[in-house]
Amino acid sequence: MTDTSLSLRSPAPRSPAVTGLAWGFILFALATLLLVLLSRAPGDALATTLGVDAGSGGLTGGVAWMIERSTRVANLLLLGALVTLGLAVALLRRLPWARRAFIALMAAGFVGVLGGAALTPLTFSLLPDAATTEAINVEDPVAGLIGLLGGLILFATLLTALFAWAGWKLTTPAVRAEFEHVPAEG
């Protein structure tokens, strides 16, 4: 006797790469949310958390300066962190739409990191002189700035590679099978 009812195909095994990717972005989004919320706290909560010495004028001070003075940037960071958190949780739960949405997020991240790397010199030019003085080696200003920009370029390259790898991994047949809920033929 054959059963004519449709049953769901047993789900594909969950790949550790997708689980790790989801958890990594969950932790990243939570850290971003924490930093944005600290930037809105009264007083010097963000500066204390980042370990900024008020008189240091270093790069961390420059980052804190940008966060404290830019409501638009903080709002965009907040929105981005919430979207990333939601998509990462959906990816972890293997919701069918989450894979495609996360691929779109990785593509946007890829483009955003490249654009951010291109805007880095502009960002440094907008900081007050006190914020960039300590970031530049006064003995050899060109070497200090080149070293700093080199580090930022390396970080941007690593992020770009992560986004490209994650986008590719989410398109592989094994990972696609984790997100498909197709009825099996009876």
C-alpha positions as CSV (number, residue, x, y, z in Angstrom):
1,M,0.0,0.0,0.0
2,T,1.5,3.3,-1.0
3,D,1.0,6.5,0.8
4,T,-0.2,9.3,-1.5
5,S,0.2,12.1,1.0
6,L,3.1,14.4,0.5
7,S,5.7,14.5,3.2
8,L,8.5,16.9,3.5
9,R,11.9,15.7,2.4
10,S,14.3,15.2,5.4
11,P,16.3,18.4,5.7
12,A,19.8,18.6,4.5
13,P,22.4,18.5,7.2
14,R,23.3,21.9,8.6
15,S,26.7,23.0,7.5
16,P,29.0,24.4,10.1
17,A,30.0,27.2,7.7
18,V,26.5,28.6,7.6
19,T,26.0,28.2,11.3
20,G,29.4,29.9,12.0
21,L,28.6,32.7,9.5
22,A,25.3,33.3,11.2
23,W,26.7,33.4,14.7
24,G,29.6,35.6,13.6
25,F,27.3,38.2,12.2
26,I,25.0,37.9,15.2
27,L,27.9,38.7,17.5
28,F,29.1,41.5,15.1
29,A,25.6,43.1,15.0
30,L,25.3,42.9,18.8
31,A,28.7,44.6,19.3
32,T,27.8,47.3,16.8
33,L,24.5,47.8,18.7
34,L,26.3,48.1,22.0
35,L,28.8,50.7,20.6
36,V,25.9,52.8,19.0
37,L,23.9,52.7,22.3
38,L,27.0,53.6,24.3
39,S,27.6,56.6,21.9
40,R,24.1,57.8,22.9
41,A,24.6,57.4,26.6
42,P,25.2,60.6,28.6
43,G,28.8,61.4,29.6
44,D,31.9,59.6,28.4
45,A,30.6,56.0,28.3
46,L,31.8,55.4,24.8
47,A,35.2,56.9,25.4
48,T,35.6,54.9,28.5
49,T,34.6,51.7,26.7
50,L,37.0,52.3,23.8
51,G,39.8,53.2,26.2
52,V,40.1,56.8,24.8
53,D,42.3,59.1,26.8
54,A,40.9,62.6,26.4
55,G,44.2,64.1,25.6
56,S,45.5,61.4,23.3
57,G,44.0,62.6,20.1
58,G,44.7,59.1,18.6
59,L,42.8,57.3,16.0
60,T,40.4,55.8,18.6
61,G,39.7,59.4,19.7
62,G,38.9,60.2,16.0
63,V,36.5,57.3,15.8
64,A,34.8,58.4,19.1
65,W,34.7,62.0,17.8
66,M,32.9,60.8,14.6
67,I,30.4,58.7,16.5
68,E,29.7,61.4,19.1
69,R,29.1,64.1,16.5
70,S,27.3,62.3,13.8
71,T,23.7,61.3,14.5
72,R,23.2,60.2,10.9
73,V,26.1,57.8,11.0
74,A,24.9,56.4,14.4
75,N,21.4,56.0,13.0
76,L,22.7,54.2,9.9
77,L,24.9,52.0,12.0
78,L,21.9,51.2,14.2
79,L,19.7,50.4,11.3
80,G,22.4,48.3,9.6
81,A,23.1,46.4,12.8
82,L,19.4,45.6,13.3
83,V,19.0,44.4,9.7
84,T,22.2,42.3,10.0
85,L,21.0,40.8,13.3
86,G,17.6,39.9,11.9
87,L,19.1,38.4,8.7
88,A,21.7,36.5,10.7
89,V,19.0,35.0,13.0
90,A,16.9,34.1,9.9
91,L,20.0,32.5,8.3
92,L,20.7,30.5,11.5
93,R,17.0,29.3,11.4
94,R,17.5,28.3,7.7
95,L,14.4,30.3,6.6
96,P,14.0,29.9,2.9
97,W,14.2,33.7,2.1
98,A,17.2,34.3,4.4
99,R,19.8,32.8,2.1
100,R,19.0,35.2,-0.8
101,A,18.6,38.2,1.6
102,F,22.0,37.4,3.2
103,I,23.6,37.1,-0.3
104,A,22.3,40.6,-1.0
105,L,23.7,41.8,2.3
106,M,27.1,40.4,1.5
107,A,27.0,42.1,-1.9
108,A,26.1,45.4,-0.3
109,G,28.9,44.8,2.3
110,F,31.4,44.1,-0.5
111,V,30.5,47.4,-2.3
112,G,30.3,49.3,1.0
113,V,33.7,48.2,2.1
114,L,35.3,49.1,-1.2
115,G,33.5,52.5,-1.1
116,G,34.6,53.0,2.5
117,A,38.2,52.3,1.6
118,A,38.0,54.9,-1.1
119,L,36.6,57.5,1.3
120,T,39.2,56.8,4.0
121,P,41.5,59.7,3.0
122,L,38.4,62.1,3.1
123,T,37.5,60.9,6.6
124,F,41.0,61.7,7.8
125,S,40.9,65.1,6.3
126,L,37.6,65.9,8.2
127,L,39.1,65.1,11.6
128,P,40.5,68.0,13.6
129,D,44.3,68.2,13.7
130,A,44.4,67.0,17.3
131,A,42.7,63.7,16.3
132,T,45.3,62.9,13.6
133,T,48.4,64.2,15.2
134,E,49.0,61.1,17.3
135,A,48.1,58.8,14.4
136,I,51.0,60.2,12.3
137,N,54.6,59.5,13.3
138,V,56.0,63.0,13.8
139,E,59.5,61.7,13.0
140,D,58.4,60.5,9.6
141,P,54.8,61.7,8.9
142,V,54.6,60.0,5.5
143,A,55.6,56.6,6.9
144,G,53.1,56.8,9.8
145,L,50.2,57.7,7.5
146,I,51.2,55.0,5.0
147,G,51.3,52.4,7.8
148,L,47.9,53.5,9.1
149,L,46.3,53.5,5.6
150,G,48.0,50.1,4.9
151,G,46.4,48.7,8.0
152,L,43.0,50.0,6.9
153,I,43.5,48.6,3.4
154,L,44.4,45.2,4.8
155,F,41.3,45.2,7.1
156,A,39.1,46.3,4.1
157,T,40.6,43.5,2.0
158,L,39.9,40.9,4.7
159,L,36.3,42.1,5.0
160,T,35.9,42.1,1.2
161,A,37.2,38.5,1.1
162,L,34.9,37.5,3.9
163,F,31.9,39.0,2.1
164,A,32.9,37.4,-1.2
165,W,33.4,34.0,0.4
166,A,30.1,34.1,2.3
167,G,28.2,35.1,-0.8
168,W,29.8,32.3,-2.8
169,K,29.3,29.7,0.0
170,L,25.6,30.6,0.2
171,T,25.1,29.8,-3.5
172,T,26.6,26.3,-3.4
173,P,24.2,23.4,-4.0
174,A,24.7,21.8,-0.5
175,V,23.9,25.1,1.2
176,R,20.9,25.8,-1.0
177,A,19.5,22.4,-0.1
178,E,19.6,23.4,3.6
179,F,17.1,26.2,2.8
180,E,14.8,24.4,0.4
181,H,11.7,22.8,1.8
182,V,10.4,20.9,-1.2
183,P,7.8,18.2,-0.8
184,A,9.0,14.7,-1.7
185,E,7.3,12.7,-4.4
186,G,5.1,10.0,-3.0
